[in-house]
């Protein structure tokens, strides 16, 4: 998706002390990928081959929740790699908002997940 989607989404649905760093990281990532792929500004990039396949709720309170999303993606060697990303959300009184990751960087809250640990996640239906 292009900035016509992620810019308003970031403004309206992402909160927290690292929201500016996250918005900057998304814009930089888009600019780099757009240049590499020779895509005009505003156009969508190539498809994302990762899928969210499971979830584990770590904590839940009426105004905040923390969960781990189990993500699968091709590993480049004909197999599948799995990683868990900690995602926090905050209730605003009308809707849940995503809390930006620390320093705006999802890699700070992502870990690889081996086959045995996959059983700790509730599977999500594929689409």
C-alpha positions, 0 to 999 in steps of 0.5 A, a space after each residue: 500500500 502507498 502513503 495514501 493508506 499508511 499516512 492517515 492510518 498512522 495519524 488516526 490509529 497509532 499512539 504512544 511515545 514512539 509514534 513519530 519515530 515509527 512514522 519516520 521509519 515507515 516513510 523511510 522504508 517506503 522511500 527505500 523500497 520505492 527507489 529500489 523497485 522504481 515505483 512512482 511516489 504514491 503507488 503501492 509496493 510489491 505484495 507482502 508475502 508474510 501472513 499473521 497465522 496465530 495470536 497469543 494474548 499476554 495481558 488484557 485490561 479494559 484500556 490496554 492489551 498486549 499480545 503476540 502475533 505469530 507471523 509466517 513468511 517464506 525464508 528464501 530457502 523453500 521453507 517457512 520462517 515464523 516470528 512472534 511480534 509483541 503488539 500493544 494496543 490502547 483503548 481510546 474510549 471509541 476504538 483500539 489504537 496501536 501503540 507504536 513499537 519502541 524506537 519505532 522499530 518492530 525488530 525490537 519486539 520480534 523473536 523467531 519462533 520454533 515449531 514447538 512454541 507454535 502450539 502456544 498460539 491460537 490459530 487464525 483462519 487463512 484468507 
